[in-house]
Amino acid sequence: MDERDDLIATLKKHRGFLRHTAKDLTDEQAGQRTTVSELCIGGLVKHVTSVERGWAEFIVEGPKAMGDFTQMTEADWQRRADEFRMLPGDTLTGVLAEYEKVAAQTDELVAGLPDLNATQPLPKAPWYQEDAWTARRVLLHIIAETAQHAGHADIIREAIDGQKSMG
């Protein structure tokens, strides 16, 4: 087992935790807010899908894959906010299928990367302190984002019907 295998295995583990929070939910439950937050399980899956897709594209294409965050319009920010919600027409089945598709593409990308030290300059955004990230750093970010949101989803699921990912 090499480093790529470890990264993929860790990402798969946290994806599994996130997917588990959606198990046997209805579309209505997947869109349910159970805290003061705007977050819902279906929206979290949509968001993590978008994050993983965007960062995987960044590994290959660099900052043009993500755009200049300092130039985003209100409509752009609204589209990003909509990633966290189940919108009319969204189904949990569809959201999870898209997540599986993106996950498979990321896993294939990681397995075939010639160099985890390959570096891309970060896109313009007020929250980046660094100038560039390696492919390895991007993958660690995807893992961290997935794990964080799996935890959010676990709290939301427990409030829906008492189910928990662990314990």
C-alpha positions as CSV (number, residue, x, y, z in Angstrom):
1,M,0.0,0.0,0.0
2,D,1.4,3.4,-1.0
3,E,0.5,7.0,-0.1
4,R,-2.1,7.2,-2.9
5,D,-3.8,4.1,-1.5
6,D,-3.8,5.6,2.0
7,L,-5.3,8.9,0.7
8,I,-8.0,7.1,-1.3
9,A,-8.8,4.7,1.6
10,T,-9.1,7.6,4.1
11,L,-11.3,9.6,1.7
12,K,-13.5,6.5,1.1
13,K,-13.9,6.0,4.8
14,H,-15.2,9.6,5.4
15,R,-17.4,9.4,2.3
16,G,-18.9,6.3,3.8
17,F,-19.7,8.1,7.0
18,L,-21.4,10.9,5.0
19,R,-23.4,8.4,2.9
20,H,-24.4,6.5,6.0
21,T,-26.1,9.6,7.4
22,A,-28.4,9.6,4.3
23,K,-29.3,5.9,4.5
24,D,-33.1,5.2,4.3
25,L,-34.0,8.9,4.4
26,T,-36.9,10.2,2.3
27,D,-36.2,13.2,0.1
28,E,-38.1,15.3,2.6
29,Q,-35.9,14.2,5.5
30,A,-32.8,14.7,3.4
31,G,-33.8,18.4,3.1
32,Q,-34.9,18.8,6.7
33,R,-33.1,21.3,8.9
34,T,-32.9,20.1,12.5
35,T,-30.7,22.8,13.9
36,V,-30.5,26.6,13.8
37,S,-28.1,26.1,10.8
38,E,-29.2,26.1,7.2
39,L,-27.6,22.7,6.8
40,C,-29.5,19.5,5.8
41,I,-28.1,16.1,4.9
42,G,-28.9,16.3,1.2
43,G,-27.4,19.7,1.0
44,L,-24.2,18.6,2.7
45,V,-23.9,15.7,0.2
46,K,-24.4,18.2,-2.7
47,H,-21.8,20.6,-1.2
48,V,-19.2,17.9,-0.6
49,T,-19.8,16.7,-4.2
50,S,-19.2,20.2,-5.5
51,V,-16.1,20.7,-3.3
52,E,-14.5,17.4,-4.4
53,R,-15.3,18.0,-8.1
54,G,-13.8,21.5,-7.9
55,W,-10.7,20.6,-6.1
56,A,-10.1,17.5,-8.3
57,E,-10.4,19.8,-11.4
58,F,-8.0,22.2,-9.7
59,I,-5.3,19.5,-9.4
60,V,-5.4,19.1,-13.2
61,E,-6.3,22.6,-14.4
62,G,-5.1,24.9,-11.7
63,P,-6.9,28.1,-10.5
64,K,-8.9,28.5,-13.7
65,A,-11.0,25.4,-12.6
66,M,-12.3,27.4,-9.7
67,G,-12.4,31.0,-10.8
68,D,-11.6,34.2,-9.0
69,F,-13.6,34.3,-5.8
70,T,-12.9,38.1,-5.4
71,Q,-15.0,38.7,-8.6
72,M,-18.1,36.7,-7.6
73,T,-21.5,38.3,-7.9
74,E,-24.5,37.9,-5.6
75,A,-25.9,35.4,-8.1
76,D,-22.6,33.4,-7.8
77,W,-22.8,33.4,-4.0
78,Q,-26.4,32.3,-4.2
79,R,-25.5,29.4,-6.4
80,R,-22.9,28.4,-3.8
81,A,-25.4,28.7,-1.0
82,D,-27.8,26.5,-2.9
83,E,-25.3,23.7,-2.7
84,F,-26.3,23.4,0.9
85,R,-30.0,22.9,0.3
86,M,-32.2,20.4,-1.4
87,L,-33.9,22.5,-4.1
88,P,-37.1,21.7,-6.0
89,G,-36.3,18.8,-8.3
90,D,-33.4,17.5,-6.1
91,T,-33.8,13.9,-5.0
92,L,-31.6,12.1,-2.5
93,T,-31.1,9.3,-5.0
94,G,-29.9,11.8,-7.6
95,V,-27.6,13.7,-5.1
96,L,-26.0,10.4,-4.0
97,A,-25.6,9.2,-7.5
98,E,-23.7,12.4,-8.5
99,Y,-21.6,12.0,-5.4
100,E,-20.7,8.4,-6.4
101,K,-19.8,9.6,-9.9
102,V,-17.5,12.4,-8.6
103,A,-15.9,10.1,-6.0
104,A,-15.0,7.5,-8.7
105,Q,-13.5,10.2,-10.9
106,T,-11.4,11.5,-8.0
107,D,-10.2,8.1,-7.0
108,E,-9.2,7.4,-10.6
109,L,-7.4,10.8,-10.7
110,V,-5.5,10.1,-7.5
111,A,-4.5,6.6,-8.5
112,G,-3.0,8.0,-11.8
113,L,-1.3,11.1,-10.5
114,P,2.3,11.1,-11.5
115,D,3.4,13.3,-8.6
116,L,1.6,14.2,-5.4
117,N,4.1,17.2,-5.1
118,A,2.8,18.8,-8.3
119,T,1.8,22.3,-7.3
120,Q,-0.8,24.7,-8.6
121,P,-1.2,28.4,-7.6
122,L,-4.4,28.9,-5.6
123,P,-7.3,30.9,-7.1
124,K,-7.8,34.4,-5.8
125,A,-9.8,34.4,-2.6
126,P,-9.6,36.4,0.6
127,W,-9.4,33.2,2.8
128,Y,-6.2,31.7,1.3
129,Q,-3.0,32.4,3.3
130,E,-0.8,30.3,1.0
131,D,0.1,31.0,-2.6
132,A,0.0,27.4,-3.9
133,W,-1.0,23.8,-2.9
134,T,0.4,20.5,-3.9
135,A,-1.9,17.8,-5.1
136,R,-1.3,16.1,-1.8
137,R,-2.5,19.2,0.1
138,V,-5.6,19.4,-2.1
139,L,-6.4,15.8,-1.3
140,L,-5.9,16.4,2.4
141,H,-8.3,19.3,2.1
142,I,-10.9,17.2,0.4
143,I,-10.6,14.6,3.2
144,A,-10.9,17.3,5.9
145,E,-13.9,18.9,4.2
146,T,-15.6,15.5,3.8
147,A,-14.9,14.5,7.5
148,Q,-16.1,17.8,8.8
149,H,-19.4,17.7,6.9
150,A,-20.0,14.0,7.7
151,G,-19.9,15.1,11.4
152,H,-22.4,17.8,10.6
153,A,-24.7,15.3,8.8
154,D,-24.4,12.9,11.7
155,I,-25.8,15.5,14.1
156,I,-28.6,16.4,11.7
157,R,-29.5,12.7,11.3
158,E,-29.5,12.0,15.0
159,A,-32.0,14.9,15.4
160,I,-34.2,13.4,12.6
161,D,-34.6,9.9,14.0
162,G,-32.0,9.1,16.5
163,Q,-29.7,7.2,14.0
164,K,-25.9,7.8,14.4
165,S,-23.0,6.9,12.2
166,M,-21.0,5.5,15.1
167,G,-21.7,4.5,18.7
